[in-house]
Structures are given as C-alpha cells and as structure tokens.
Amino acid sequence: MDVKIKDSFFDDPESETFWVSNSLPSYEEILQMQDTMYIQKDQEFCKRTLGIQNHYLLYFKQQTVQKWINLDNSTMEYVKHQSAGLGIRISKHKQYFEFFGDVEPWYNYLRQYCIQRNFAQSYTLLKKLGQGNFADVYKATNKIDGEEYAIKCFRKHKLKEKVDRLSIIKEISIMKKIQHESVLKLYEVFEGDDCLYLVLEYLRGGELHQYMKKSPPFSEEKCSKLIFRILKALYTIHEKGILHRDLKPENIMLRNKDDLDNICIGDFGLADYYSPNGQYIFTRCGTPGYVAPELLQDKLYDFKIDIYSVGILMYILIAGKSPFDGKDYDDVVMRNYYAKVKFEDCKLSEIGMNLLKGLMNKNPIQRLSAEEALNHPWFATENSYKTIQFKIRKQNPVLKKFAQQCEQQIKQFSAISTQFSPKSSLSSLSPFCVTKCNLDESPLTPNTPIAQYPISTPRTPGMLKLKPVRRSQFTLKQL
C-alpha cells in the first residue's frame, strides 16, 4: 500500500538524505536501545535488529551497522498493521521507514528527538498566557497525567522565509542540547497542519522583571546570590558552545512567586552556536540597553557579550536604574554603543565594584569570563565555597592579589544555594534582527574562546535584506 507522507516544516528542501551508509559518527558509544523488530520487505515481514544510539536509529545486518538515520527533526508517528500490530513510522525528506514489535518504549525515548503529529491527542489548551507576531503561549494540561505545561505555538503561515525556518530549528536544537536544571525545559515538539507546538515547562513565579518593579534596590548580599546563580547557568551554556545573546530581567524567570532561590534562564530565540568567524543567522540582535558594545558596533564577538549583560543586570539590581538610561530610544542605543557607564551611581563595596567593572569592561579581552567571575572574591565566603564546589582551572592573578588585599572587607554572606529550577522563561516570541556584519574590520581577538563544539552557520541570501520588525530590532541611524 502506498503511503502519502505529509510535507514537514522541518524538512530541508536542499537535502534528500534519509539512510546513511557511511561510518557512524560516534560508533564506540553505547546503545540506549536494541531489539529485534519486524520490517516489511516485498509484502512480507522479516526480523531485523534495530538500535538507538543517542539521536541515531541503527539498522543492523549480522551484528554490524549497515546503515543509520539521523533522527533530529524527523517526524515520528504510530502506525497499525492488520497482522503486525502496532509500529512506528519515521519520515524525513518525503521518505519513511516503518518497524513493528514492542515499540512503545522506543516511542517514549524518541520523543526527545523526533517531531510528533498528534498534539490534540496528548494535550488540552486551557488559556493564552502571551502573544506575539509569530507565536502565542498557552497553558495546557497533559491528557494522560494531568500535569500542567506551557505550549509555545508558532503559526506556520507567518514563517514563510527561509531564515524563519532556520531560526526556529536552531532554537529547538539549542534547547534540546542544554538539558540542564537552570534552563527552561523543552519536553517535546509537535507539528500540525497550521502550527508548530513546543511543549515547555510551566512556571508560576513570573519574570524577574516583574519582581524588580515591586522590589527596592537589592542589598549586596541579595544581589550576590542572584548574580552567582545566573553566572553558574551561563557557565554551563557557554560550555556547550552556545551564546544566549538576550539576557535581561524579562528572560530570567522565578519558578515560584517571590522565590529567588529558583531562577532560570529562558528565551533562546536569539541564541546561537559560537562561530569564530561571526557566521550567525542574526548578527546584531538583542535588546538595546542590555547588550555588549561590540555587538552594536558590528565587531566580531564571543561568549563575553553575555557576561556584559550580566554586569548590566547587576548594576540595575544595586542602583535601581539602568546604566544606559536615556531620554528616548536612540539615546539609549547611543549610550549603550559607547558604553558610557557612571559607576559612581552604583553603591557597592570596593570588592563588589571590582567585579562589576570586570563584568562591564568595554574591552572584551579584559572582560571576565563566566568561570573567572564565579571565582571572584565577591562570592568567596567559606559557606559559598562549600556549597558551590566549583573547581578553578586557573585564577586571574590580578583578582587573586586584590582578594588578598580586601580579604578583611569581604562580607560574611549566607550560604549560596545552587539548587536550580529546571524551568525558565516563557517568551511569546524571540526578537530577531538581521544585519550584515563587516568581518574585514573586526579581527578575531586573541582571547576569543573556542567553543567545545563550535558550529559555523553559513549565511543565506535572506540574511542580507531587512525583515519586518519583530520585537527588538533596532537601527543605528545616528552612527
């Protein structure tokens, strides 16, 4: 019987690859699953051994891998056969593969990699939580266990350009890669005829932005605990070779109301894998007033743009105002561009001010990394050392000397908890901005870190033309 495979938003129009016969990329890794399944060939069923290794489906012949499929962004659905019973169909690039047997454990495992089709059978939408030009966020319940989730729903008819498809696929890829307690949890992805559904963890505490609006400026002790948790999360994100590029109070969430002990980072719509050559889908992006100056200046940048954003947040928490307050939007952009900061308006101890200036150093080479910031003496109390158990690979000699000089000035902060919520921000839509980056005038800095697994994203023709404003696209007409 002929099977009609639906078009998928995730199919690459320039690729027809399904089965791959080359050597498996990670052949020596262990198999997560392996079993004998029934495969239909020439109208008859025969037994074949299949296996799963991470996001690869392996097809064995005489105990040797004959071919394999990369399951990332492939579509998975249950199928039923009159004689073989329940099975799974994997489809990608208009091709498909079906196997039958004890498939339920396989389906449950593959949900983390594959795109599913049966959203309405699994979830019930309750109410809208947020709205954007391209996506809405709903509260929903799972029909099986009754648990609450947040559903980010993208309307496919709004995502017509190639860059839209690439950006959403990258956002999903990054969220799957950062399976960490301090980052918003992405459980599974569904595709319907009209919408894409991202099933996210549901948070009840709201944004840090809302908490800050009703709270007076933070004390150093309270601020240090929050900044430490954010840096700890950021360290993990950077270790994965990922730049967030939109850190701000609206993208930091509280798991429970008024509970700063459980904060987490969300909204990875502008995140990207670090590219030494500056090859990103979106180059100049983020929110003016919260970004590093080198990003606004169209220079090559690295992980330290996120560190600068943490410094801005620290300034706001202590001073109760932005370091780049301006009379209008263009004024804010210009102040951010030139990084003119009045540090004297931020009332900090000498050691706290040393950290703030290290986070907000205009020179990215001299700016602290996440690892260096975590080991700054502002966090260095006996209790925090016991709690964080954070191994220092190398210590900045300047900070070490400064710590010795200021040892008697360090406040005795309470123990800093490192228990993170696995939930994070729910953004109705990530802001996108497209610009052409002048690479010739922006040489790679000597201290630009090399990511553990850097991925270079080639530019597409669609990147060189401006798109409709989404949320925080900005221009620099005055420059």
Secondary structure as UniProt FT lines:
FT   TURN            9..10
FT   TURN            13..14
FT   TURN            25..28
FT   STRAND          33..41
FT   TURN            42..43
FT   STRAND          44..53
FT   TURN            54..55
FT   STRAND          56..61
FT   TURN            62..63
FT   STRAND          64..70
FT   TURN            72..73
FT   STRAND          75..81
FT   TURN            82..84
FT   STRAND          85..92
FT   TURN            93..94
FT   STRAND          95..100
FT   HELIX           104..110
FT   TURN            111..113
FT   STRAND          115..116
FT   HELIX           119..122
FT   STRAND          123..131
FT   STRAND          135..142
FT   TURN            143..145
FT   STRAND          148..155
FT   HELIX           156..158
FT   HELIX           162..177
FT   TURN            181..182
FT   STRAND          186..191
FT   STRAND          195..201
FT   HELIX           208..213
FT   HELIX           220..239
FT   TURN            240..241
FT   STRAND          242..243
FT   HELIX           249..251
FT   STRAND          252..254
FT   TURN            257..258
FT   TURN            260..261
FT   STRAND          263..265
FT   TURN            269..270
FT   STRAND          272..273
FT   TURN            276..277
FT   TURN            288..289
FT   HELIX           293..296
FT   TURN            297..298
FT   HELIX           304..319
FT   TURN            323..324
FT   HELIX           329..338
FT   HELIX           343..345
FT   HELIX           350..359
FT   TURN            364..366
FT   HELIX           370..374
FT   HELIX           377..379
FT   HELIX           382..388
FT   HELIX           397..405
FT   HELIX           407..409
FT   TURN            440..441
FT   TURN            446..447
FT   HELIX           461..464
FT   TURN            477..478
//
